[in-house]
Amino acid sequence: MFCKNRAVLCLLALILMTSQAFASSLAGKTIRFCGDGSGWPPYTYTLADNPDQILGYDVDVVRAILAPHDIKAEFFMPSWKQCLEHSEAGNVFHVALSASFHPERDKKFLYTDSYYETEIHYFYAKSRFSKPPTVLIAADLFGYGRVCGRYSYNYEGTGVLKNDKLALIGKSFSALVSRTLSGYCTFFLARPSAIVGFGLLGKKLFTEDEIEYFPVPGADKDHFYMMVSRQFPQAEELRQILNKGIARLKKSGRLQAILDGYYKQIE
């Protein structure tokens, strides 16, 4: 019995030592995260009176996950293209925030589990149509004219859209709205959660008299992830910490509560 108990104690001690080593290997280090510099509220954004302070759901979630591990986080908002390029290299930034899935990205990054989801909609200028366009399937959009999206964004996570069929020209949502109102774009694609989120900045990108929008038929919910650079030496370890943190926050209900808190500020 003594020998058996001793073996069990040794095994427990080994497990404890292993878990402590895992928890402490990134302790004290700083991980640099980046998001879209043009604004992706309520997920990442800045306010005009304090542009150096990055706010949002992503920031709160990352800090809630990393704080128990004594891992520091810094946040940056370059252009989305620069965020992807520099986080892929794993030196300037280590993790890209709020990224949708694409097979090419999967070769360059380790995806975390999804930590929120959105629905893609098509937006159009009311002045262009005397009645709402008939869009029964996603392909119907292209029969009316040019379908626009954000530069360097990915729309293939919806399952019904291909990036190479879209005019990915807008470097901001304001630019997409402007090009749609001017007639250059028949439709632009966006997630209403981000459009509404600009209310956190005291902005309204368009009025109800100008723009109408509806869900893209047949589109899957668009899941969003954090992407850890495969070039970061402790990439897999960091992903595990992030995944466990996401699971913990989901189970406790805190993940949804954080997001709901931002939308309550807009109401």
Legacy VTK file of the C-alpha trace (Angstrom):
# vtk DataFile Version 3.0
C-alpha trace
ASCII
DATASET POLYDATA
POINTS 267 float
0.000 0.000 0.000
2.832 2.408 0.891
4.541 1.793 -2.441
1.310 2.327 -4.313
0.620 5.550 -2.433
4.171 6.723 -3.045
3.793 6.065 -6.777
0.560 8.040 -6.848
2.201 10.919 -4.948
5.145 10.926 -7.342
2.769 11.000 -10.306
0.809 13.893 -8.801
4.016 15.775 -8.117
5.141 15.257 -11.728
1.787 16.515 -13.053
1.975 19.544 -10.767
5.539 20.334 -11.839
4.580 19.988 -15.515
1.534 22.249 -15.169
3.562 24.841 -13.265
6.255 24.798 -15.957
3.623 25.272 -18.644
1.980 28.137 -16.800
5.241 29.909 -16.078
7.160 29.611 -19.363
5.484 32.759 -20.783
5.105 34.457 -17.406
6.541 37.953 -17.375
6.722 38.084 -21.156
4.862 40.603 -23.330
2.722 39.439 -26.242
1.928 42.002 -28.932
-1.539 41.883 -30.503
-2.761 43.859 -33.516
-6.157 44.761 -34.946
-7.538 46.763 -37.850
-6.372 50.370 -37.609
-9.428 51.743 -39.397
-11.578 50.546 -36.515
-13.486 47.334 -35.822
-15.773 48.405 -32.968
-16.840 47.056 -30.563
-13.964 44.588 -30.910
-11.047 47.043 -31.266
-11.220 50.816 -31.537
-9.784 54.089 -30.289
-11.403 57.379 -29.295
-10.468 60.680 -30.910
-9.509 62.312 -27.611
-7.135 59.463 -26.697
-5.955 57.696 -29.882
-3.126 55.874 -28.100
-5.506 53.897 -25.885
-6.950 50.843 -27.629
-10.298 49.691 -26.312
-12.786 46.949 -27.061
-14.017 43.440 -26.529
-10.805 41.887 -27.881
-8.701 43.866 -25.432
-10.849 42.877 -22.452
-10.924 39.206 -23.469
-7.161 38.954 -23.995
-6.398 40.622 -20.676
-8.865 38.377 -18.832
-7.154 35.321 -20.320
-3.526 36.331 -19.858
-3.622 38.079 -16.479
-3.854 34.835 -14.424
-0.708 33.627 -16.211
1.221 36.836 -15.475
1.560 37.439 -19.207
1.468 41.033 -20.386
-0.350 42.175 -23.524
0.243 45.188 -25.735
-2.204 46.257 -28.439
-1.624 48.038 -31.750
-3.823 49.139 -34.638
-1.862 49.475 -37.893
-3.639 48.911 -41.208
-5.169 45.436 -41.407
-2.716 44.537 -44.196
0.251 45.530 -42.022
-1.218 43.692 -39.057
-1.394 40.484 -41.086
2.053 40.879 -42.632
3.907 41.745 -39.443
2.115 39.213 -37.244
2.825 36.509 -39.818
6.544 37.222 -39.389
6.076 37.003 -35.625
8.481 39.762 -34.640
6.670 43.126 -34.688
3.379 41.504 -33.630
2.708 37.986 -32.421
-1.076 37.682 -32.745
-3.673 39.125 -35.146
-7.086 39.717 -33.572
-10.593 39.241 -34.979
-9.614 37.185 -38.009
-11.930 34.971 -40.041
-10.803 31.590 -41.337
-9.091 31.076 -44.679
-6.963 28.063 -45.725
-4.069 30.290 -46.841
-3.987 32.010 -43.459
-4.031 28.614 -41.766
-0.650 27.880 -43.351
0.887 30.966 -41.746
-0.866 31.115 -38.387
-2.175 28.900 -35.624
-5.871 29.614 -35.179
-7.368 29.750 -31.721
-10.900 28.578 -31.066
-13.627 30.997 -32.146
-14.423 33.651 -29.542
-17.313 35.398 -31.302
-19.388 35.138 -34.459
-21.182 37.521 -36.791
-23.493 37.424 -39.803
-22.615 38.916 -43.181
-25.089 41.345 -44.799
-25.291 43.158 -48.120
-25.833 46.918 -48.023
-27.164 49.101 -50.842
-28.186 52.697 -51.536
-31.952 53.101 -51.397
-31.763 55.720 -54.140
-30.556 53.059 -56.572
-33.582 50.787 -56.264
-37.282 51.686 -56.422
-37.916 48.466 -54.474
-35.550 46.085 -52.665
-33.523 43.911 -55.065
-34.481 40.269 -55.336
-31.634 38.300 -53.766
-32.567 34.661 -53.192
-29.027 33.295 -53.236
-25.654 35.011 -52.816
-24.929 34.736 -56.560
-27.913 37.008 -57.291
-25.953 39.954 -55.909
-23.555 39.897 -58.852
-26.394 40.138 -61.358
-27.042 43.715 -60.238
-23.503 45.020 -60.486
-20.299 45.440 -58.497
-20.150 43.884 -55.013
-17.561 45.593 -52.830
-15.747 44.723 -49.641
-12.907 45.885 -47.429
-9.338 45.756 -48.676
-7.449 42.699 -47.314
-10.600 41.373 -45.636
-11.721 37.750 -46.009
-15.326 36.849 -46.872
-14.911 33.163 -47.626
-15.806 32.064 -44.102
-19.439 32.598 -45.082
-19.308 29.569 -47.385
-21.113 31.347 -50.239
-18.705 34.135 -51.249
-15.293 34.122 -52.934
-12.817 36.925 -52.368
-11.753 36.977 -56.027
-15.320 37.735 -57.127
-15.479 40.853 -54.966
-14.081 44.332 -55.443
-11.993 44.549 -52.284
-11.323 48.270 -52.455
-12.513 50.021 -49.315
-9.799 50.825 -46.787
-12.511 51.869 -44.328
-16.236 51.355 -43.885
-16.761 55.052 -44.566
-15.114 54.574 -47.965
-17.438 51.669 -48.768
-20.486 53.714 -47.821
-19.279 56.628 -49.951
-18.604 54.438 -52.983
-22.004 52.800 -52.659
-23.845 56.113 -52.387
-21.911 57.398 -55.416
-22.955 54.364 -57.466
-19.526 52.798 -57.917
-20.570 49.823 -55.761
-24.022 48.316 -56.161
-23.596 46.536 -52.838
-21.018 46.409 -50.103
-20.586 43.578 -47.643
-20.253 44.077 -43.904
-21.118 42.669 -40.520
-23.804 44.867 -38.902
-22.252 44.350 -35.459
-19.210 46.355 -36.575
-21.292 49.006 -38.361
-23.447 49.549 -35.267
-20.283 49.495 -33.173
-19.213 52.858 -34.576
-21.759 54.326 -32.197
-19.101 53.816 -29.529
-17.054 56.429 -31.361
-20.000 58.803 -31.627
-20.244 58.092 -35.351
-23.097 57.037 -37.606
-21.842 55.896 -41.001
-25.155 56.400 -42.780
-28.820 57.186 -42.145
-31.755 54.828 -42.546
-32.921 56.927 -45.502
-29.640 56.355 -47.324
-28.738 52.689 -46.867
-30.700 49.470 -46.451
-29.253 46.062 -45.646
-30.229 42.401 -45.429
-28.501 39.085 -44.602
-26.704 37.343 -47.453
-28.890 34.285 -48.204
-27.372 30.945 -47.296
-24.326 32.460 -45.624
-22.871 30.632 -42.651
-22.235 32.538 -39.474
-18.795 34.053 -39.699
-16.614 32.852 -36.826
-13.732 34.997 -35.645
-10.468 33.854 -34.139
-7.102 35.050 -32.935
-4.235 34.039 -35.201
-0.883 33.250 -33.576
2.175 33.515 -35.798
3.702 30.134 -36.566
7.078 31.912 -36.423
6.631 32.770 -32.743
8.783 30.240 -30.805
6.083 29.517 -28.230
3.157 29.686 -30.648
1.500 26.408 -29.685
1.876 27.119 -25.986
0.313 30.546 -26.417
-2.548 29.095 -28.440
-3.292 26.582 -25.689
-3.405 29.337 -23.086
-5.745 31.400 -25.273
-7.991 28.419 -26.039
-8.300 27.412 -22.396
-9.072 31.003 -21.501
-11.747 31.278 -24.184
-13.352 28.059 -22.958
-13.276 29.292 -19.356
-14.850 32.640 -20.231
-17.507 30.969 -22.368
-18.453 28.510 -19.644
-18.764 31.236 -17.032
-20.845 33.463 -19.319
-18.302 36.244 -19.039
-17.409 36.189 -22.731
-20.942 37.158 -23.749
-21.240 39.571 -20.841
-18.172 41.487 -22.018
-19.634 41.853 -25.512
-23.093 42.778 -24.231
-21.519 45.495 -22.112
-20.284 47.294 -25.215
-23.628 47.178 -26.985
-25.342 48.565 -23.907
-23.110 51.635 -24.244
-24.528 52.225 -27.738
-28.200 51.943 -26.776
LINES 1 268
267 0 1 2 3 4 5 6 7 8 9 10 11 12 13 14 15 16 17 18 19 20 21 22 23 24 25 26 27 28 29 30 31 32 33 34 35 36 37 38 39 40 41 42 43 44 45 46 47 48 49 50 51 52 53 54 55 56 57 58 59 60 61 62 63 64 65 66 67 68 69 70 71 72 73 74 75 76 77 78 79 80 81 82 83 84 85 86 87 88 89 90 91 92 93 94 95 96 97 98 99 100 101 102 103 104 105 106 107 108 109 110 111 112 113 114 115 116 117 118 119 120 121 122 123 124 125 126 127 128 129 130 131 132 133 134 135 136 137 138 139 140 141 142 143 144 145 146 147 148 149 150 151 152 153 154 155 156 157 158 159 160 161 162 163 164 165 166 167 168 169 170 171 172 173 174 175 176 177 178 179 180 181 182 183 184 185 186 187 188 189 190 191 192 193 194 195 196 197 198 199 200 201 202 203 204 205 206 207 208 209 210 211 212 213 214 215 216 217 218 219 220 221 222 223 224 225 226 227 228 229 230 231 232 233 234 235 236 237 238 239 240 241 242 243 244 245 246 247 248 249 250 251 252 253 254 255 256 257 258 259 260 261 262 263 264 265 266
